[in-house]
């Protein structure tokens, strides 16, 4: 599967689409195994530099692959920059609401809400780590090629100043937004296990973002681990047919206890 096709190929259908809020972007696609349980849950936060033109569809492939291995997956949509109420803080509020929705549906769908791995790709990696910093109930977080340094994203004008769109201004204009959203500035509880997975061939999010994040957080005593994959670019990490996927899959299932 090429990088183009993982973004454009329709994913296998979800078992059910559930609204966690009243806005048309506040929903998630739930997939779950058909026997056994209760199932550990992977909450997936898609990327796209926080912009409305990118949606959750492409993340359905990896969610279906994880569900085939015995995990329930909760692939969430959320208000993004360009949507009414999107950007900061609305986007992040949706991430928290969708996470807290899992216990509400756990009985009906046989989910184990005590075993949840929050995973995000690219901009979704920032949202996942940010949630772990603000929400002590998050015990396992996985960042795939995460935008984990928002000051650096601004300095390097990543994706045509996507972070300025997302946070509503520059670091000087909205200092508090950067302080509350930037994983480099936040503290994740030591009880939370963080896996930072990065392809060294990534030309979308610099691999140095993940490396410096892990170095910084290890120095602060956080429980953070770096997994670098030499032959992987940006999209191989979310492509179940890629060589990199085996390592991603193994890490996620280990954290979920499967």
Long-range contacts (C-beta under 8 A, 24 or more apart in sequence): 1-239, 1-240, 1-241, 1-242, 3-233, 3-234, 3-235, 3-236, 3-239, 6-58, 6-61, 6-235, 6-238, 6-239, 7-58, 7-235, 8-58, 9-61, 10-57, 11-57, 11-58, 11-59, 11-60, 11-61, 11-63, 11-64, 12-60, 12-61, 12-64, 14-60, 14-63, 14-75, 16-109, 18-101, 18-105, 20-76, 20-97, 20-98, 20-101, 21-94, 21-97, 23-79, 23-83, 23-84, 23-85, 25-77, 25-78, 25-79, 25-80, 25-83, 25-86, 25-94, 26-77, 26-78, 26-79, 26-94, 26-97, 26-98, 27-76, 27-77, 28-56, 28-74, 28-75, 28-76, 28-77, 28-98, 28-101, 29-56, 29-60, 29-63, 29-73, 29-74, 29-75, 30-72, 30-73, 30-74, 30-75, 30-105, 30-109, 31-63, 31-64, 31-67, 31-72, 31-73, 31-75, 32-67, 32-72, 32-73, 32-109, 32-110, 32-111, 33-67, 33-70, 33-71, 33-72, 36-70, 37-110, 37-111, 37-112, 38-106, 38-110, 38-111, 38-112, 39-70, 39-71, 39-72, 39-110, 39-111, 39-112, 40-71, 40-72, 40-112, 40-115, 40-116, 40-117, 40-256, 40-257, 40-258, 41-71, 41-72, 41-73, 41-74, 41-102, 41-111, 41-112, 41-113, 41-115, 41-116, 41-117, 41-256, 42-66, 42-71, 42-72, 42-73, 42-74, 42-116, 42-117, 42-119, 42-252, 42-256, 43-73, 43-74, 43-76, 43-98, 43-99, 43-102, 43-116, 43-117, 43-118, 43-119, 44-73, 44-74, 44-75, 44-76, 44-119, 44-120, 44-121, 44-124, 45-76, 45-78, 45-95, 45-118, 45-119, 45-120, 45-121, 45-124, 45-125, 45-127, 45-128, 46-75, 46-76, 46-77, 46-120, 46-121, 46-124, 47-120, 47-121, 47-122, 47-123, 47-124, 47-125, 47-145, 48-80, 48-122, 48-123, 49-122, 49-123, 49-147, 49-158, 49-159, 49-162, 49-165, 49-166, 50-80, 50-81, 50-86, 50-87, 50-91, 50-123, 50-162, 50-163, 50-165, 50-166, 51-80, 51-81, 51-82, 51-162, 51-165, 52-80, 52-81, 52-82, 52-83, 52-86, 53-82, 54-80, 58-238, 59-121, 59-238, 61-238, 61-239, 61-240, 62-238, 62-239, 62-240, 62-245, 62-248, 64-240, 65-240, 65-245, 65-249, 66-249, 66-252, 66-253, 69-249, 69-253, 69-258, 70-253, 70-258, 71-252, 71-253, 71-256, 71-258, 72-109, 72-111, 74-98, 74-102, 81-162, 81-165, 81-166, 82-165, 87-165, 87-166, 87-167, 87-168, 88-166, 88-167, 88-168, 88-174, 88-177, 88-180, 88-181, 89-177, 89-180, 91-127, 91-166, 92-127, 92-130, 92-131, 92-134, 92-181, 95-127, 95-128, 95-130, 95-131, 96-131, 96-134, 96-135, 99-131, 99-135, 99-137, 99-138, 115-256, 115-257, 116-140, 117-141, 117-142, 117-252, 117-255, 117-256, 118-142, 119-143, 119-144, 119-252, 120-144, 120-146, 121-145, 121-146, 121-237, 121-238, 122-146, 122-147, 122-204, 122-205, 122-234, 123-147, 123-162, 123-166, 126-150, 126-181, 126-183, 129-183, 129-186, 129-188, 129-194, 130-181, 130-183, 130-186, 132-188, 132-189, 132-192, 132-194, 133-183, 133-186, 133-187, 133-188, 134-186, 136-189, 136-191, 136-192, 138-192, 139-191, 139-192, 139-193, 140-192, 140-193, 140-195, 140-255, 140-256, 141-188, 141-192, 141-193, 141-194, 141-195, 142-194, 142-195, 142-197, 142-248, 142-251, 142-252, 142-255, 143-194, 143-195, 143-196, 143-197, 143-210, 144-197, 144-198, 144-237, 144-238, 144-248, 145-197, 145-198, 145-199, 145-202, 145-204, 145-205, 145-210, 145-234, 145-237, 146-183, 146-196, 146-205, 146-209, 146-210, 146-213, 147-205, 147-209, 148-183, 148-184, 148-196, 148-209, 148-210, 148-213, 149-182, 149-183, 149-184, 149-209, 149-212, 149-213, 150-178, 150-181, 150-182, 150-183, 150-184, 151-178, 151-182, 151-184, 152-184, 152-206, 152-209, 152-212, 153-209, 154-178, 156-206, 158-205, 159-204, 183-213, 184-212, 184-213, 184-216, 187-220, 187-222, 188-217, 188-222, 188-223, 188-224, 190-221, 190-222, 190-223, 191-223, 192-222, 192-223, 193-223, 193-225, 193-255, 194-222, 194-223, 194-224, 194-225, 195-224, 195-225, 195-227, 195-251, 195-255, 196-224, 196-225, 196-226, 196-227, 197-227, 197-228, 197-229, 197-237, 197-247, 197-248, 197-251, 198-226, 198-227, 198-228, 198-229, 199-228, 199-229, 199-231, 199-232, 199-233, 199-234, 199-236, 199-237, 199-244, 200-228, 200-229, 200-230, 200-231, 200-232, 201-230, 201-231, 201-232, 201-233, 202-232, 202-233, 202-234, 203-233, 203-234, 204-233, 204-234, 205-234, 227-251
